[in-house]
């Protein structure tokens, strides 16, 4: 059985890490690819100070229609399924 302050600290930190992993999984059950997209978006926002990337993304989503799907690498079926989810 480990004793000493260092061992207790490590045990506490390991327990905190396990709990944080559990919390992340339950709070944001994204697919791994979604996390990559989020990371890339955050990185883009931070690297371009002054640029309002979020407003640009929201505006692009508002203007999205079947005529521009190829620009984003989307299929009509994917777009239609997304539109249905946006209505709910």
N, C-alpha and C positions, 0 to 999 in steps of 0.2 A: 504494500500500500504506500503510495507516494506521500511524502510529507514535506513541509517547507512551503514558503510563500510562492516560489516559482512554480511548483507543481500545481498548487491550488489555482494560481492565475491561469495556467495552461488549460486546466480542466474547465474553469469558468469560461474562458474564451472559446473552447471547443463547443461547449453547450450553447453559447450565444450564437456561434456560427451555424450550428445545426438548426436552431430555432429560426434564425434569419432565412436560411434556405427554405424551411417549411413555410414561413410567412410569404416569401416571394412567390412560391409555387401556388399558394392559395389566393393571393391578392391579384396576381396577373398571370393567369394560365394561358399565356400566348404561346404560339408555336415558336420553335427556335428561329424560324425565318422572320417572324414578326419582331423578335428582339433585335435581329440584325438591322431591320429596316428602321426601327426606333433609334438604335445607336447611330446609324448613318445620318438620320435626320437631325438628331441632336448635334452631332459633330458639324454638320453643315451650318446649322444655326449659329453655333458658337464661333466657327471660323469666319463667318461673314457678318461681323458686327455692323449694325446699321441697316442691314437687309432684313426685311420682314418676311422670312421664309414661310412662317405659318399662314399669314394672310395670302401669300401666293398659292400655297397648297390648297387652302379652302376655296379660293377663287377658281383654280383649275378643276377642282371637284364639282363646283357649281356649273361650270361650262362644259363638263364632260357629256358627250353624246356619242351615238353610234358612229358618226362620221370621223371621229378622231381616236377611236380605240386602238388602231394600229400604232399610233404614236407612242402609246403607253404599253404596248405588247399585250393588250387585252382582247379577249374574244367576246362576241356579242352575248353568249350565254353567261359568262362571268359578270359582265356589266349588268345584265338583266337580273341576275341573282343578287347582286349588290344593291340595285335599286329597290328590290323587294324588301331587303333587310333595312334599308333606310326609312321605309314607310312605317315600319313597326316600332 
